[in-house]
């Protein structure tokens, strides 16, 4: 199985699909550790930000697993339902990412 890769919008290093990462519209893909480091440098880590990061990481992991399930599904209806669920999660991930980015850059 070939893994997708992206460039981290914070550190510039490679992100390999399956690593801990999130997508921030204004930054792009970013290692979760890079986001946490940036927040720590700004002394702005709080429970709200941690909850957004945690929720987004869970959704991102689910999206990756659903993509794997899409390739396994033989039945067209099942595959379409999995795709539909994945796309819904992608929308929620964008909403959480936008909120996270807003709070990362406030204050």
Biopython code that builds the backbone (N, CA, C, O; Angstrom):
import numpy as np
from Bio.PDB.StructureBuilder import StructureBuilder

atoms = [
    (1, "UNK", "N", (0.842, -1.179, 0.000)),
    (1, "UNK", "CA", (0.000, 0.000, 0.000)),
    (1, "UNK", "C", (0.885, 1.239, 0.000)),
    (1, "UNK", "O", (1.787, 1.367, 0.828)),
    (2, "UNK", "N", (0.624, 2.142, -0.923)),
    (2, "UNK", "CA", (1.399, 3.376, -1.018)),
    (2, "UNK", "C", (0.761, 4.444, -0.144)),
    (2, "UNK", "O", (-0.447, 4.675, -0.205)),
    (3, "UNK", "N", (1.583, 5.088, 0.665)),
    (3, "UNK", "CA", (1.095, 6.132, 1.556)),
    (3, "UNK", "C", (1.262, 7.495, 0.901)),
    (3, "UNK", "O", (2.237, 7.748, 0.194)),
    (4, "UNK", "N", (0.291, 8.366, 1.152)),
    (4, "UNK", "CA", (0.388, 9.738, 0.669)),
    (4, "UNK", "C", (1.343, 10.500, 1.570)),
    (4, "UNK", "O", (1.505, 10.179, 2.747)),
    (5, "UNK", "N", (1.966, 11.510, 0.999)),
    (5, "UNK", "CA", (2.841, 12.376, 1.781)),
    (5, "UNK", "C", (2.490, 13.829, 1.496)),
    (5, "UNK", "O", (2.001, 14.173, 0.420)),
    (6, "UNK", "N", (2.752, 14.666, 2.486)),
    (6, "UNK", "CA", (2.538, 16.103, 2.354)),
    (6, "UNK", "C", (3.707, 16.807, 3.013)),
    (6, "UNK", "O", (4.479, 16.194, 3.750)),
    (7, "UNK", "N", (3.830, 18.091, 2.745)),
    (7, "UNK", "CA", (4.845, 18.915, 3.394)),
    (7, "UNK", "C", (4.192, 19.651, 4.555)),
    (7, "UNK", "O", (3.137, 20.265, 4.392)),
    (8, "UNK", "N", (4.813, 19.590, 5.715)),
    (8, "UNK", "CA", (4.293, 20.286, 6.892)),
    (8, "UNK", "C", (4.397, 21.790, 6.664)),
    (8, "UNK", "O", (5.467, 22.305, 6.338)),
    (9, "UNK", "N", (3.282, 22.485, 6.838)),
    (9, "UNK", "CA", (3.243, 23.929, 6.649)),
    (9, "UNK", "C", (3.929, 24.707, 7.754)),
    (9, "UNK", "O", (4.044, 25.930, 7.670)),
    (10, "UNK", "N", (4.384, 24.022, 8.783)),
    (10, "UNK", "CA", (5.076, 24.700, 9.882)),
    (10, "UNK", "C", (6.580, 24.423, 9.831)),
    (10, "UNK", "O", (7.381, 25.358, 9.816)),
    (11, "UNK", "N", (6.965, 23.150, 9.803)),
    (11, "UNK", "CA", (8.397, 22.817, 9.852)),
    (11, "UNK", "C", (9.002, 22.534, 8.479)),
    (11, "UNK", "O", (10.223, 22.555, 8.326)),
    (12, "UNK", "N", (8.160, 22.269, 7.482)),
    (12, "UNK", "CA", (8.657, 21.995, 6.140)),
    (12, "UNK", "C", (9.054, 20.554, 5.890)),
    (12, "UNK", "O", (9.397, 20.196, 4.763)),
    (13, "UNK", "N", (9.014, 19.722, 6.919)),
    (13, "UNK", "CA", (9.372, 18.309, 6.770)),
    (13, "UNK", "C", (8.198, 17.515, 6.195)),
    (13, "UNK", "O", (7.075, 18.014, 6.122)),
    (14, "UNK", "N", (8.469, 16.289, 5.794)),
    (14, "UNK", "CA", (7.454, 15.427, 5.194)),
    (14, "UNK", "C", (6.527, 14.841, 6.250)),
    (14, "UNK", "O", (6.959, 14.425, 7.325)),
    (15, "UNK", "N", (5.245, 14.821, 5.917)),
    (15, "UNK", "CA", (4.241, 14.122, 6.715)),
    (15, "UNK", "C", (3.841, 12.895, 5.916)),
    (15, "UNK", "O", (3.530, 12.999, 4.729)),
    (16, "UNK", "N", (3.847, 11.758, 6.544)),
    (16, "UNK", "CA", (3.445, 10.517, 5.892)),
    (16, "UNK", "C", (2.070, 10.138, 6.414)),
    (16, "UNK", "O", (1.829, 10.147, 7.622)),
    (17, "UNK", "N", (1.167, 9.804, 5.492)),
    (17, "UNK", "CA", (-0.187, 9.419, 5.879)),
    (17, "UNK", "C", (-0.122, 8.365, 6.979)),
    (17, "UNK", "O", (0.576, 7.357, 6.857)),
    (18, "UNK", "N", (-0.860, 8.618, 8.049)),
    (18, "UNK", "CA", (-0.847, 7.729, 9.200)),
    (18, "UNK", "C", (-0.131, 8.350, 10.385)),
    (18, "UNK", "O", (-0.370, 7.968, 11.531)),
    (19, "UNK", "N", (0.765, 9.324, 10.108)),
    (19, "UNK", "CA", (1.388, 10.055, 11.207)),
    (19, "UNK", "C", (0.345, 10.971, 11.829)),
    (19, "UNK", "O", (-0.712, 11.216, 11.248)),
    (20, "UNK", "N", (0.654, 11.472, 13.012)),
    (20, "UNK", "CA", (-0.258, 12.394, 13.688)),
    (20, "UNK", "C", (-0.149, 13.761, 13.018)),
    (20, "UNK", "O", (0.876, 14.435, 13.117)),
    (21, "UNK", "N", (-1.222, 14.156, 12.336)),
    (21, "UNK", "CA", (-1.232, 15.445, 11.662)),
    (21, "UNK", "C", (-2.640, 16.005, 11.654)),
    (21, "UNK", "O", (-3.616, 15.294, 11.895)),
    (22, "UNK", "N", (-2.721, 17.291, 11.371)),
    (22, "UNK", "CA", (-4.013, 17.927, 11.151)),
    (22, "UNK", "C", (-3.881, 18.836, 9.946)),
    (22, "UNK", "O", (-2.773, 19.151, 9.512)),
    (23, "UNK", "N", (-5.004, 19.251, 9.414)),
    (23, "UNK", "CA", (-5.013, 20.164, 8.281)),
    (23, "UNK", "C", (-5.602, 21.488, 8.731)),
    (23, "UNK", "O", (-6.717, 21.543, 9.249)),
    (24, "UNK", "N", (-4.848, 22.543, 8.531)),
    (24, "UNK", "CA", (-5.314, 23.896, 8.830)),
    (24, "UNK", "C", (-5.367, 24.654, 7.510)),
    (24, "UNK", "O", (-4.362, 24.758, 6.808)),
    (25, "UNK", "N", (-6.531, 25.178, 7.176)),
    (25, "UNK", "CA", (-6.741, 25.803, 5.877)),
    (25, "UNK", "C", (-5.647, 26.829, 5.548)),
    (25, "UNK", "O", (-5.156, 26.856, 4.419)),
    (26, "UNK", "N", (-5.261, 27.663, 6.503)),
    (26, "UNK", "CA", (-4.295, 28.724, 6.261)),
    (26, "UNK", "C", (-2.847, 28.241, 6.249)),
    (26, "UNK", "O", (-1.969, 28.932, 5.732)),
    (27, "UNK", "N", (-2.593, 27.071, 6.811)),
    (27, "UNK", "CA", (-1.233, 26.534, 6.893)),
    (27, "UNK", "C", (-1.073, 25.324, 5.982)),
    (27, "UNK", "O", (-0.002, 25.107, 5.417)),
    (28, "UNK", "N", (-2.118, 24.550, 5.842)),
    (28, "UNK", "CA", (-2.048, 23.290, 5.119)),
    (28, "UNK", "C", (-1.875, 22.153, 6.114)),
    (28, "UNK", "O", (-2.293, 22.256, 7.267)),
    (29, "UNK", "N", (-1.265, 21.085, 5.667)),
    (29, "UNK", "CA", (-1.020, 19.950, 6.550)),
    (29, "UNK", "C", (0.070, 20.326, 7.544)),
    (29, "UNK", "O", (1.020, 21.031, 7.203)),
    (30, "UNK", "N", (-0.076, 19.852, 8.767)),
    (30, "UNK", "CA", (0.922, 20.136, 9.800)),
    (30, "UNK", "C", (1.000, 18.964, 10.763)),
    (30, "UNK", "O", (-0.011, 18.374, 11.144)),
    (31, "UNK", "N", (2.239, 18.643, 11.147)),
    (31, "UNK", "CA", (2.419, 17.640, 12.194)),
    (31, "UNK", "C", (1.706, 18.129, 13.449)),
    (31, "UNK", "O", (1.755, 19.316, 13.771)),
    (32, "UNK", "N", (1.060, 17.241, 14.138)),
    (32, "UNK", "CA", (0.408, 17.609, 15.390)),
    (32, "UNK", "C", (1.433, 18.171, 16.373)),
    (32, "UNK", "O", (1.154, 19.127, 17.095)),
    (33, "UNK", "N", (2.602, 17.578, 16.392)),
    (33, "UNK", "CA", (3.658, 18.042, 17.291)),
    (33, "UNK", "C", (4.081, 19.471, 16.962)),
    (33, "UNK", "O", (4.384, 20.247, 17.868)),
    (34, "UNK", "N", (4.105, 19.830, 15.675)),
    (34, "UNK", "CA", (4.477, 21.193, 15.279)),
    (34, "UNK", "C", (3.434, 22.199, 15.748)),
    (34, "UNK", "O", (3.776, 23.291, 16.204)),
    (35, "UNK", "N", (2.169, 21.831, 15.637)),
    (35, "UNK", "CA", (1.098, 22.714, 16.107)),
    (35, "UNK", "C", (1.222, 22.912, 17.614)),
    (35, "UNK", "O", (1.142, 24.037, 18.109)),
    (36, "UNK", "N", (1.418, 21.819, 18.337)),
    (36, "UNK", "CA", (1.561, 21.922, 19.793)),
    (36, "UNK", "C", (2.786, 22.746, 20.182)),
    (36, "UNK", "O", (2.737, 23.524, 21.134)),
    (37, "UNK", "N", (3.883, 22.576, 19.449)),
    (37, "UNK", "CA", (5.093, 23.348, 19.738)),
    (37, "UNK", "C", (4.851, 24.838, 19.509)),
    (37, "UNK", "O", (5.279, 25.670, 20.309)),
    (38, "UNK", "N", (4.169, 25.170, 18.424)),
    (38, "UNK", "CA", (3.872, 26.577, 18.140)),
    (38, "UNK", "C", (3.006, 27.176, 19.247)),
    (38, "UNK", "O", (3.239, 28.301, 19.687)),
    (39, "UNK", "N", (2.018, 26.424, 19.686)),
    (39, "UNK", "CA", (1.154, 26.912, 20.762)),
    (39, "UNK", "C", (1.924, 27.067, 22.070)),
    (39, "UNK", "O", (1.716, 28.027, 22.811)),
    (40, "UNK", "N", (2.811, 26.119, 22.345)),
    (40, "UNK", "CA", (3.601, 26.173, 23.570)),
    (40, "UNK", "C", (4.533, 27.386, 23.562)),
    (40, "UNK", "O", (4.711, 28.045, 24.585)),
    (41, "UNK", "N", (5.127, 27.675, 22.396)),
    (41, "UNK", "CA", (6.008, 28.839, 22.278)),
    (41, "UNK", "C", (5.261, 30.131, 22.590)),
    (41, "UNK", "O", (5.821, 31.063, 23.167)),
    (42, "UNK", "N", (3.996, 30.171, 22.202)),
    (42, "UNK", "CA", (3.184, 31.372, 22.441)),
    (42, "UNK", "C", (2.530, 31.349, 23.822)),
    (42, "UNK", "O", (1.782, 32.260, 24.178)),
    (43, "UNK", "N", (2.819, 30.302, 24.595)),
    (43, "UNK", "CA", (2.209, 30.132, 25.923)),
    (43, "UNK", "C", (0.688, 30.216, 25.860)),
    (43, "UNK", "O", (0.045, 30.781, 26.744)),
    (44, "UNK", "N", (0.131, 29.646, 24.807)),
    (44, "UNK", "CA", (-1.316, 29.755, 24.648)),
    (44, "UNK", "C", (-2.021, 28.407, 24.640)),
    (44, "UNK", "O", (-3.115, 28.278, 24.091)),
    (45, "UNK", "N", (-1.400, 27.408, 25.246)),
    (45, "UNK", "CA", (-2.052, 26.104, 25.325)),
    (45, "UNK", "C", (-3.052, 26.141, 26.477)),
    (45, "UNK", "O", (-2.695, 26.433, 27.619)),
    (46, "UNK", "N", (-4.297, 25.842, 26.160)),
    (46, "UNK", "CA", (-5.314, 25.767, 27.203)),
    (46, "UNK", "C", (-6.234, 24.594, 26.899)),
    (46, "UNK", "O", (-6.083, 23.923, 25.879)),
    (47, "UNK", "N", (-7.155, 24.362, 27.762)),
    (47, "UNK", "CA", (-8.050, 23.200, 27.623)),
    (47, "UNK", "C", (-8.868, 23.264, 26.339)),
    (47, "UNK", "O", (-9.103, 22.237, 25.702)),
    (48, "UNK", "N", (-9.302, 24.462, 25.957)),
    (48, "UNK", "CA", (-10.099, 24.594, 24.738)),
    (48, "UNK", "C", (-9.291, 24.206, 23.502)),
    (48, "UNK", "O", (-9.773, 23.467, 22.645)),
    (49, "UNK", "N", (-8.063, 24.707, 23.415)),
    (49, "UNK", "CA", (-7.213, 24.355, 22.279)),
    (49, "UNK", "C", (-6.888, 22.871, 22.269)),
    (49, "UNK", "O", (-6.919, 22.231, 21.218)),
    (50, "UNK", "N", (-6.580, 22.327, 23.428)),
    (50, "UNK", "CA", (-6.294, 20.893, 23.494)),
    (50, "UNK", "C", (-7.503, 20.062, 23.084)),
    (50, "UNK", "O", (-7.352, 19.024, 22.440)),
    (51, "UNK", "N", (-8.696, 20.509, 23.449)),
    (51, "UNK", "CA", (-9.895, 19.760, 23.056)),
    (51, "UNK", "C", (-10.110, 19.835, 21.547)),
    (51, "UNK", "O", (-10.518, 18.848, 20.934)),
    (52, "UNK", "N", (-9.839, 20.997, 20.937)),
    (52, "UNK", "CA", (-9.958, 21.127, 19.480)),
    (52, "UNK", "C", (-8.937, 20.247, 18.763)),
    (52, "UNK", "O", (-9.258, 19.582, 17.778)),
    (53, "UNK", "N", (-7.714, 20.251, 19.266)),
    (53, "UNK", "CA", (-6.666, 19.419, 18.663)),
    (53, "UNK", "C", (-7.022, 17.944, 18.783)),
    (53, "UNK", "O", (-6.895, 17.193, 17.817)),
    (54, "UNK", "N", (-7.463, 17.531, 19.953)),
    (54, "UNK", "CA", (-7.820, 16.132, 20.178)),
    (54, "UNK", "C", (-8.974, 15.705, 19.272)),
    (54, "UNK", "O", (-8.919, 14.647, 18.645)),
    (55, "UNK", "N", (-10.012, 16.526, 19.206)),
    (55, "UNK", "CA", (-11.167, 16.196, 18.369)),
    (55, "UNK", "C", (-10.769, 16.119, 16.900)),
    (55, "UNK", "O", (-11.197, 15.218, 16.179)),
    (56, "UNK", "N", (-9.949, 17.069, 16.461)),
    (56, "UNK", "CA", (-9.539, 17.068, 15.065)),
    (56, "UNK", "C", (-8.653, 15.877, 14.743)),
    (56, "UNK", "O", (-8.755, 15.298, 13.662)),
    (57, "UNK", "N", (-7.788, 15.513, 15.671)),
    (57, "UNK", "CA", (-6.935, 14.351, 15.443)),
    (57, "UNK", "C", (-7.775, 13.076, 15.312)),
    (57, "UNK", "O", (-7.494, 12.229, 14.464)),
    (58, "UNK", "N", (-8.791, 12.945, 16.141)),
    (58, "UNK", "CA", (-9.669, 11.773, 16.061)),
    (58, "UNK", "C", (-10.404, 11.717, 14.725)),
    (58, "UNK", "O", (-10.534, 10.651, 14.122)),
    (59, "UNK", "N", (-10.877, 12.863, 14.272)),
    (59, "UNK", "CA", (-11.572, 12.901, 12.978)),
    (59, "UNK", "C", (-10.602, 12.560, 11.850)),
    (59, "UNK", "O", (-10.942, 11.794, 10.948)),
    (60, "UNK", "N", (-9.397, 13.126, 11.897)),
    (60, "UNK", "CA", (-8.404, 12.851, 10.856)),
    (60, "UNK", "C", (-8.082, 11.365, 10.798)),
    (60, "UNK", "O", (-7.996, 10.787, 9.714)),
    (61, "UNK", "N", (-7.903, 10.748, 11.952)),
    (61, "UNK", "CA", (-7.631, 9.315, 12.000)),
    (61, "UNK", "C", (-8.798, 8.530, 11.398)),
    (61, "UNK", "O", (-8.587, 7.570, 10.657)),
    (62, "UNK", "N", (-10.014, 8.936, 11.713)),
    (62, "UNK", "CA", (-11.197, 8.259, 11.167)),
    (62, "UNK", "C", (-11.255, 8.399, 9.653)),
    (62, "UNK", "O", (-11.616, 7.452, 8.954)),
    (63, "UNK", "N", (-10.903, 9.564, 9.149)),
    (63, "UNK", "CA", (-10.898, 9.784, 7.699)),
    (63, "UNK", "C", (-9.913, 8.832, 7.026)),
    (63, "UNK", "O", (-10.230, 8.222, 6.005)),
    (64, "UNK", "N", (-8.732, 8.710, 7.595)),
    (64, "UNK", "CA", (-7.722, 7.804, 7.036)),
    (64, "UNK", "C", (-8.228, 6.367, 7.037)),
    (64, "UNK", "O", (-8.078, 5.654, 6.045)),
    (65, "UNK", "N", (-8.822, 5.944, 8.136)),
    (65, "UNK", "CA", (-9.347, 4.572, 8.216)),
    (65, "UNK", "C", (-10.491, 4.348, 7.231)),
    (65, "UNK", "O", (-10.594, 3.279, 6.630)),
    (66, "UNK", "N", (-11.354, 5.359, 7.064)),
    (66, "UNK", "CA", (-12.455, 5.229, 6.111)),
    (66, "UNK", "C", (-11.936, 5.120, 4.678)),
    (66, "UNK", "O", (-12.508, 4.393, 3.866)),
    (67, "UNK", "N", (-10.861, 5.834, 4.367)),
    (67, "UNK", "CA", (-10.266, 5.707, 3.030)),
    (67, "UNK", "C", (-9.783, 4.276, 2.809)),
    (67, "UNK", "O", (-9.933, 3.726, 1.718)),
    (68, "UNK", "N", (-9.208, 3.684, 3.836)),
    (68, "UNK", "CA", (-8.779, 2.291, 3.741)),
    (68, "UNK", "C", (-9.983, 1.377, 3.545)),
    (68, "UNK", "O", (-9.927, 0.431, 2.759)),
    (69, "UNK", "N", (-11.073, 1.658, 4.259)),
    (69, "UNK", "CA", (-12.293, 0.850, 4.129)),
    (69, "UNK", "C", (-12.891, 0.961, 2.732)),
    (69, "UNK", "O", (-13.446, -0.007, 2.212)),
    (70, "UNK", "N", (-12.781, 2.128, 2.131)),
    (70, "UNK", "CA", (-13.284, 2.317, 0.762)),
    (70, "UNK", "C", (-12.610, 1.344, -0.195)),
    (70, "UNK", "O", (-13.257, 0.770, -1.070)),
    (71, "UNK", "N", (-11.310, 1.166, -0.021)),
    (71, "UNK", "CA", (-10.589, 0.273, -0.929)),
    (71, "UNK", "C", (-10.941, -1.194, -0.684)),
    (71, "UNK", "O", (-10.816, -2.024, -1.584)),
    (72, "UNK", "N", (-11.378, -1.509, 0.529)),
    (72, "UNK", "CA", (-11.736, -2.891, 0.855)),
    (72, "UNK", "C", (-13.147, -3.262, 0.403)),
    (72, "UNK", "O", (-13.423, -4.422, 0.098)),
    (73, "UNK", "N", (-14.029, -2.280, 0.364)),
    (73, "UNK", "CA", (-15.441, -2.559, 0.070)),
    (73, "UNK", "C", (-15.622, -3.019, -1.373)),
    (73, "UNK", "O", (-15.147, -2.375, -2.308)),
    (74, "UNK", "N", (-16.313, -4.134, -1.536)),
    (74, "UNK", "CA", (-16.607, -4.656, -2.868)),
    (74, "UNK", "C", (-17.994, -4.217, -3.329)),
    (74, "UNK", "O", (-18.204, -3.963, -4.515)),
    (75, "UNK", "N", (-18.927, -4.129, -2.407)),
    (75, "UNK", "CA", (-20.299, -3.745, -2.723)),
    (75, "UNK", "C", (-20.367, -2.238, -2.991)),
    (75, "UNK", "O", (-19.891, -1.435, -2.188)),
    (76, "UNK", "N", (-20.961, -1.865, -4.120)),
    (76, "UNK", "CA", (-21.032, -0.462, -4.534)),
    (76, "UNK", "C", (-21.771, 0.400, -3.511)),
    (76, "UNK", "O", (-21.320, 1.500, -3.190)),
    (77, "UNK", "N", (-22.900, -0.089, -2.998)),
    (77, "UNK", "CA", (-23.683, 0.685, -2.032)),
    (77, "UNK", "C", (-22.914, 0.918, -0.732)),
    (77, "UNK", "O", (-22.961, 2.004, -0.154)),
    (78, "UNK", "N", (-22.219, -0.099, -0.291)),
    (78, "UNK", "CA", (-21.427, 0.035, 0.932)),
    (78, "UNK", "C", (-20.297, 1.035, 0.711)),
    (78, "UNK", "O", (-20.049, 1.900, 1.550)),
    (79, "UNK", "N", (-19.620, 0.908, -0.420)),
    (79, "UNK", "CA", (-18.523, 1.821, -0.732)),
    (79, "UNK", "C", (-19.019, 3.266, -0.790)),
    (79, "UNK", "O", (-18.367, 4.168, -0.265)),
    (80, "UNK", "N", (-20.174, 3.488, -1.429)),
    (80, "UNK", "CA", (-20.730, 4.844, -1.526)),
    (80, "UNK", "C", (-21.093, 5.402, -0.154)),
    (80, "UNK", "O", (-20.897, 6.591, 0.097)),
    (81, "UNK", "N", (-21.616, 4.567, 0.731)),
    (81, "UNK", "CA", (-21.957, 5.019, 2.083)),
    (81, "UNK", "C", (-20.694, 5.385, 2.864)),
    (81, "UNK", "O", (-20.673, 6.389, 3.577)),
    (82, "UNK", "N", (-19.658, 4.583, 2.733)),
    (82, "UNK", "CA", (-18.392, 4.888, 3.406)),
    (82, "UNK", "C", (-17.834, 6.215, 2.894)),
    (82, "UNK", "O", (-17.359, 7.034, 3.681)),
    (83, "UNK", "N", (-17.891, 6.427, 1.596)),
    (83, "UNK", "CA", (-17.420, 7.688, 1.010)),
    (83, "UNK", "C", (-18.232, 8.861, 1.541)),
    (83, "UNK", "O", (-17.676, 9.911, 1.862)),
    (84, "UNK", "N", (-19.532, 8.683, 1.632)),
    (84, "UNK", "CA", (-20.408, 9.740, 2.140)),
    (84, "UNK", "C", (-20.069, 10.114, 3.584)),
    (84, "UNK", "O", (-20.010, 11.292, 3.935)),
    (85, "UNK", "N", (-19.850, 9.104, 4.402)),
    (85, "UNK", "CA", (-19.493, 9.342, 5.804)),
    (85, "UNK", "C", (-18.142, 10.048, 5.885)),
    (85, "UNK", "O", (-17.974, 10.982, 6.668)),
    (86, "UNK", "N", (-17.179, 9.600, 5.075)),
    (86, "UNK", "CA", (-15.856, 10.231, 5.079)),
    (86, "UNK", "C", (-15.949, 11.703, 4.694)),
    (86, "UNK", "O", (-15.319, 12.553, 5.322)),
    (87, "UNK", "N", (-16.727, 12.002, 3.673)),
    (87, "UNK", "CA", (-16.867, 13.398, 3.236)),
    (87, "UNK", "C", (-17.524, 14.255, 4.315)),
    (87, "UNK", "O", (-17.175, 15.425, 4.479)),
    (88, "UNK", "N", (-18.459, 13.687, 5.039)),
    (88, "UNK", "CA", (-19.071, 14.422, 6.156)),
    (88, "UNK", "C", (-18.028, 14.735, 7.223)),
    (88, "UNK", "O", (-17.972, 15.851, 7.739)),
    (89, "UNK", "N", (-17.210, 13.748, 7.545)),
    (89, "UNK", "CA", (-16.158, 13.970, 8.541)),
    (89, "UNK", "C", (-15.148, 15.011, 8.066)),
    (89, "UNK", "O", (-14.639, 15.794, 8.868)),
    (90, "UNK", "N", (-14.859, 15.023, 6.770)),
    (90, "UNK", "CA", (-13.932, 16.024, 6.237)),
    (90, "UNK", "C", (-14.481, 17.435, 6.443)),
    (90, "UNK", "O", (-13.723, 18.358, 6.742)),
    (91, "UNK", "N", (-15.784, 17.604, 6.286)),
    (91, "UNK", "CA", (-16.400, 18.921, 6.522)),
    (91, "UNK", "C", (-16.268, 19.322, 7.991)),
    (91, "UNK", "O", (-15.948, 20.470, 8.296)),
    (92, "UNK", "N", (-16.515, 18.381, 8.893)),
    (92, "UNK", "CA", (-16.376, 18.674, 10.322)),
    (92, "UNK", "C", (-14.924, 18.998, 10.678)),
    (92, "UNK", "O", (-14.658, 19.868, 11.507)),
    (93, "UNK", "N", (-14.006, 18.298, 10.051)),
    (93, "UNK", "CA", (-12.595, 18.556, 10.299)),
    (93, "UNK", "C", (-12.220, 19.979, 9.901)),
    (93, "UNK", "O", (-11.467, 20.648, 10.608)),
    (94, "UNK", "N", (-12.745, 20.441, 8.771)),
    (94, "UNK", "CA", (-12.486, 21.815, 8.327)),
    (94, "UNK", "C", (-13.040, 22.813, 9.338)),
    (94, "UNK", "O", (-12.379, 23.800, 9.662)),
    (95, "UNK", "N", (-14.241, 22.565, 9.834)),
    (95, "UNK", "CA", (-14.842, 23.471, 10.820)),
    (95, "UNK", "C", (-13.980, 23.561, 12.080)),
    (95, "UNK", "O", (-13.724, 24.653, 12.586)),
    (96, "UNK", "N", (-13.537, 22.413, 12.580)),
    (96, "UNK", "CA", (-12.695, 22.410, 13.777)),
    (96, "UNK", "C", (-11.333, 23.045, 13.503)),
    (96, "UNK", "O", (-10.794, 23.756, 14.350)),
    (97, "UNK", "N", (-10.783, 22.788, 12.322)),
    (97, "UNK", "CA", (-9.486, 23.365, 11.965)),
    (97, "UNK", "C", (-9.555, 24.878, 11.883)),
    (97, "UNK", "O", (-8.653, 25.574, 12.350)),
    (98, "UNK", "N", (-10.626, 25.386, 11.289)),
    (98, "UNK", "CA", (-10.788, 26.839, 11.197)),
    (98, "UNK", "C", (-10.868, 27.467, 12.586)),
    (98, "UNK", "O", (-10.272, 28.514, 12.839)),
    (99, "UNK", "N", (-11.601, 26.825, 13.473)),
    (99, "UNK", "CA", (-11.719, 27.328, 14.840)),
    (99, "UNK", "C", (-10.371, 27.246, 15.565)),
    (99, "UNK", "O", (-9.991, 28.168, 16.286)),
    (100, "UNK", "N", (-9.663, 26.151, 15.370)),
    (100, "UNK", "CA", (-8.345, 25.989, 15.972)),
    (100, "UNK", "C", (-7.396, 27.073, 15.479)),
    (100, "UNK", "O", (-6.686, 27.683, 16.279)),
    (101, "UNK", "N", (-7.373, 27.319, 14.173)),
    (101, "UNK", "CA", (-6.484, 28.339, 13.615)),
    (101, "UNK", "C", (-6.817, 29.715, 14.181)),
    (101, "UNK", "O", (-5.923, 30.502, 14.490)),
    (102, "UNK", "N", (-8.101, 29.993, 14.312)),
    (102, "UNK", "CA", (-8.535, 31.278, 14.883)),
    (102, "UNK", "C", (-7.963, 31.451, 16.289)),
    (102, "UNK", "O", (-7.422, 32.506, 16.620)),
    (103, "UNK", "N", (-8.085, 30.413, 17.110)),
    (103, "UNK", "CA", (-7.599, 30.497, 18.485)),
    (103, "UNK", "C", (-6.075, 30.458, 18.569)),
    (103, "UNK", "O", (-5.490, 31.022, 19.495)),
    (104, "UNK", "N", (-5.433, 29.801, 17.614)),
    (104, "UNK", "CA", (-3.972, 29.776, 17.589)),
    (104, "UNK", "C", (-3.411, 31.174, 17.356)),
    (104, "UNK", "O", (-2.337, 31.505, 17.858)),
    (105, "UNK", "N", (-4.125, 31.982, 16.606)),
    (105, "UNK", "CA", (-3.617, 33.287, 16.205)),
    (105, "UNK", "C", (-4.238, 34.444, 16.964)),
    (105, "UNK", "O", (-3.980, 35.604, 16.643)),
    (106, "UNK", "N", (-5.045, 34.147, 17.955)),
    (106, "UNK", "CA", (-5.618, 35.232, 18.756)),
    (106, "UNK", "C", (-4.728, 35.493, 19.960)),
    (106, "UNK", "O", (-4.004, 34.617, 20.433)),
    (107, "UNK", "N", (-4.804, 36.702, 20.430)),
    (107, "UNK", "CA", (-4.071, 37.046, 21.654)),
    (107, "UNK", "C", (-2.667, 37.212, 21.467)),
    (107, "UNK", "O", (-1.947, 37.502, 22.423)),
]
sb = StructureBuilder()
sb.init_structure("model")
sb.init_model(0)
sb.init_chain("A")
sb.init_seg("    ")
for serial, (resi, resn, name, xyz) in enumerate(atoms, 1):
    if name == "N":
        sb.init_residue(resn, " ", resi, " ")
    sb.init_atom(name, np.array(xyz, "f"), 0.0, 1.0, " ", f" {name:<3s}", serial, name[0])
structure = sb.get_structure()
